[in-house]
Every structure is written in structure tokens, then in C-alpha cells.
Amino acid sequence: MKIQSEATERVARTLLEVGPSTAADLADTLGMTSAGVRRHLTSLIDDGLVVAHDKAPYGPTPKRGRGRPSAVFSLTDAGRAACDQAYDDLALAALRFISDTYGEQAVHAFAEDRARRLTLVGQAGVGPEPTAALSPAELAAALSQAGYAAQVEPLGDVAVQLCQHHCPVVDAAREFPVLCEAETAELARVLGRHVTRLATLAHGDAVCTAVVAPETSHRPTDREVLA
């Protein structure tokens, strides 16, 4: 479904980039009035592109002032698809062609190459095989530039959670889960840490999340990453 207006699309894309937000938070981010933002949110809700919650469905709960708690808004699957559908359609068509023409091994090779290219922005200046691991924040920035709207949240003092609020190839990943598997392995490789995937948009979850283990002096080998 196409979003009705450019201003309404700005509200939707802000939710895509920053995750669940109140109308007041969106108004501050966009430089709009809360009433104006609410009109666009109502339109998005009527079209099934946004849903309102009593609290954030994932990630940190937005800060609230005194009085009645504010609703928290987030994109639905249809809302994410409306923001970016053409790229996913092309990726799915390409993967089907590779699978039918060259077989499963070629699909795996493609998935691994694509996953490695996702992190190249964060590795600028250090080559395809960096000697120093990326930090979770550097990796999140690289993924965001690739369209994944990624952010890092602390999990106490022992680990962090990497959240990806968007996936440009979510439909392709549903049919070819090797895309998610290769991506998780690549995250662990460039971070130099163990990564445990908890949820994915491709499986119907509200967000892609992964727990990144504490930093150690040991950089995992490819065999350990895939174990």
C-alpha cells in the first residue's frame, strides 16, 4: 500500500529509523506539532501501517511526563513494506533465479558475500579482513547506512543488544533463511564476539534482535562463529 502523502511518509520513516515512539517524541524529531503528528498517525493506523501500544513492543520505553501515559506507536509489517518494497522484490527474484539455475550452494555463497558487504562501511580504511574488531556502535552505524535502522541497547554491564528495526529484504529472508544465518555469522566475525540471534522480522517478530557477548581478547574463527 502506498502512503498517502509526503508528510505522512516522513512520520512513517521516522518510526522506521528510531523505533517505537510517542506522538510527542515524533513531533520533537520532525519539528512538527503533536496535533499534526497525530493526524498523520491516525491516517497510518487507518491504513494498517501503524499500530498504537500501551508500552513499547520492543526496545526502551519512551520517557513520559506526568499524567495519563502516552500511547507508543510502531510500524506494522505492512508499514515497513510500504517504506521499502521494491528492493525486496528484486532480491527475492534474484535469489530464486540463483537457486533454480545454480543450486543451493550458490545461494549460500551469495548470502555470505552480501552479509560481508553490509559491514564494509564500518570497516572503511581497514580492508576486507580488519585486524581490529568493530564496536557494536560502529556496526550499528554501518547497518543503518545499509537501511536496517539499527541501534545498540545495553543489557546490564555484561552484554549489549543489537536491534534492527527494518530489513530491506524481509520477504526474501522468509523464503531464504540463509540470509539471516549468514548475516548473524558476519556480525560475530566483525565484532570478534559471540552473537546470539533472538528474533527476526522474517520470522514475524516485531524487530530483529541479537545479543552481543562481552568483549574478550579472543577473536572467533569462522568455525566457532558458525557453531
N, C-alpha and C positions, 0 to 999 in steps of 0.2 A: 504494500500500500504506500502511496506517495504522501509525504507530509504536506499539509495544506498550504502553508506559507513559509517564506524565508525566516521570519521571526520565530515561528513555531519550531522550525527545524533547528534554529540556534539553541532553543531551550532543550530539545531532544539531544542534540550533540553535546551540550554541556553535561547532561546526565550521563552520556556515554563516556565522557572524559573524566569526570570527577566521581562518578558513582552516586548512590542514593543521597538525596539532598532535600532539604525543606524548601518551600517557596521563597522564604527569606534569604536562604543561602544562595539560591539561584539568582535572585534579584540583585544581591551584592556582587556576584560574579559577573553578571551580564550588564550591570548598570541600569537596570530597569526597576520599575515599581513592583512591589509584591502583588498588587492587584493585576497588573499587566501580565506578570508571570503566571498567575493563577488562571487567567483566561486561556493562555496557551496550554497550560497543563490540563484544563478541562477539555479542550479540543483533542489533545493527545489521548486522554483517558477514554473519551467517547469513541475514538477510533481504535481502541485496544492496543495502543502503542506504549502507554504508561500506566502504572498501577500505583495506588496510594497504600501505604502501610502505617500501622501504629508505631513501628520502630523499624530501623534499617534491617533489611533482609540479610545483609552481609556487610562486612567492614565495620568501621567505627560508627556509632550513632551520632548524628549531628547534634551540636550543642543547642540547648533550648533555654529560653528565658523563663520567667515566672508565668504562672497562669496555665491555661489549657495546653497540653502537649501539641506540638505541631505535627501534621502528617509528614511522612517521609516518602518521596516519590522516586521510583526507579523505572527503567525501561523494561518492557516485556521482550520476549524473543522476537515478536513482530516489530517492536520498536527498534531493536538492534538491526534487524534485517532491513528496515526502511532506511536506516542511515547508511548502510553499505551492503548492497546485494549483488551488484554486477560482478565484482571481483570474485565472490564466492562461486557464482555460476560458472565463470571461466575456469577457476581452479578445479571444480568438480568435473567439467568436461575434459580438461587436460588429463586428470588422473584416470578417468575411465578409458581414455584413448591409450595412455601408457600401459594400463593394466591389460587391456584387450590385445594390444599389439606386442608388448614386450614382456608381460608377465609380472608376477608379484615382486620378484627381486628388483625390477626396475622401479616399481612404486616405492619400495623401501629406500633405494638409492636416492630417489627424488626427494623423499621426506627428510632424509638425513642432510642432503645438500641445502634444502630450503631452511631447515632449522638452523644450520650453521650461518646462513646468510642473515637471518633475523638478528643475530648478535654482533654482526660486523661493525655496526655503528659504534657500539660501546668499545670495540677493540681497535678503533682508529689509531694508527701510529704504532701498533704493536704486532701487526701481522696476523695471519690466519691461525697461528699457533702461539698465542701470547705466553710469555714466561710468568707474568703476574695475573692472578685471577681477578675478574671483575668483582666489584662490590655489588650487593643486591640493588642498591640505589642506581648504580651505573647501568645495570642490566635492565631495570625497570624503565629507565630513560630511553634505552635503545629499543625496547619493545613498544613503548609509547610512540616513538617515531615511526614504527612499522604498523601502527594502527591498533595496538592492543590495549590502550588506555590502562597501563599497568601502574601499580603503586605498591609500596612496601609498608607493612604494618608490623610493629614489634610484638613478639609473643613472650612477654616477660623479659628476663635477662638472658635467655638461653637460645632463642631462635627467632626467626622472622617469618612472616607470611607474605608471599608474593601473590598479589591479586591482579588478575587481568579481567577488566570489566567488559571487554569486547574481543571478538575473534572474527577477523575478516573472512575466514574460511570455515565457519562453523558447520555448514551443511556438508562440505567436503569431508570434514573431520568425522562427522557422524557415519558416513559411508566408508571412510578410510581412517580408522582409529590410529593407524601407524603414524599419522601426522602428529597426534598428541604424544605418542610414545617417543618419537624422535625428538620432539621439542623438549620434553622433560629430560631426556638424556643430555641434550645440548646445554640446557640450563645448568645441570650439575657439572658439566665439563668446564664451562667458562667461569662458574663461580668457584670451582675447586671444592665443592661441598656436596654432601648428600642432599638430594631433593626428593621429597615425598609428595606426590600429587594427591590432593584430597577431593577435588571436584572439578568438573569441566562443563562448559557451556554445551559442548557436543553431546553430553550425557543428560542434558536437560536441567542442569544446575543453574543457579542464578549468576554464577561467576566462576571463572577458572581460578582455583587456589592451589598453592603448593607451599609446604613448609620447608624452609631452608635451614639446615642444621647449623650449629655454631661453627665458626671458622676454626680450622685446625691447620697444622703445618703440613699435613699430608694431602696431596692433590690426587684425587681418584683417577685410576686408569679407566680406559673405555670399558674394560671388562667389569670393573666394580660399578661403574655408572649404570650399566645395563642389567646388573644383578638384581 
